[in-house]
Amino acid sequence: MKKVTIVITFILIAALINSQLLSAQGNVSARIEPKILTSKPGEEVEITLYVYNRGNSKIEVTGIRLYVTSETLFYLPIRAYLGEYKIPFDEPVEVDPGQEKPIKKIIEIPNIPLAGNFDIRVLVETTGGNAETELKVNLGYTVVSVGTLILLLLVTIGILYGIFLYVKGKVSKEGRFRRKLSRIDALLEERYRVTELRRKLDKRRSEGKIGEVEYQKLKEEYESNLSRIQTELERFIPELEKEVTTLKEEINRLKEEVRVIKARMEVGELSKGAGKSQLKEREKLLKKLEKRLSEAEHRLERLKGK
């Protein structure tokens, strides 16, 4: 019985302490005037903070914290959390029990390099618990915010340009050439597979493992597929022949340019450094074209069955 009494006593004490803590946290309320401000980042403005002490003992207001969230940025509907700003008081301000005390303060608007509308949650810190209120701030354009806007626009343009170059690369001459070779390779692989099936069909038929009806059905199917594949492959032949001719002409032109550059270097028209730089550029392009030519000729030979 004694143990039960001790346990109940501890529970009652804990509940009392918890009740007092909750009461302390709910004993302070606050409001701010004006509720809406129009200002510029870093500008000092005067506000009046009304702190109401609902408790039974004196409290001290020690400072405020501002939690800034954008409602619009550069007047576009963009909501983003922009950080916390602490504003401590030089000296605590006392508020007696049952009293609402106005506290006039000069505060500096958070130096955010942006323009737009902002929701600010104001946390009032006191020795009797914290209280919250809200403030709306409209920040106009400044030199810094205009610079930030220009920077953001440049970054956005850069990203869009990068996407444009990527997409352009996909439809460039090199991109089209690569897709063409990829399609040819896929068709050649399919042609080989169907040809092998056709060969095995004839072999199994000669061994008596496949009946005449099944043989004719599969033979017709395979031959139809081979005809379709061959028709599509043959459409690539004129394109590859034109590609080969064009590449050979470009390669010959580049080789002539290389010879001329070397001649200019020999007679001293071009310095060694400038000449080497031009040669390196041409030779790099030459290797690229020669590789493309080799690939085109190889596919052309396979298409023609050589």
Order of alpha helices (4+ residues) and beta strands (2+ residues): alpha-beta-beta-beta-beta-beta-beta-beta-beta-alpha-alpha-alpha-alpha
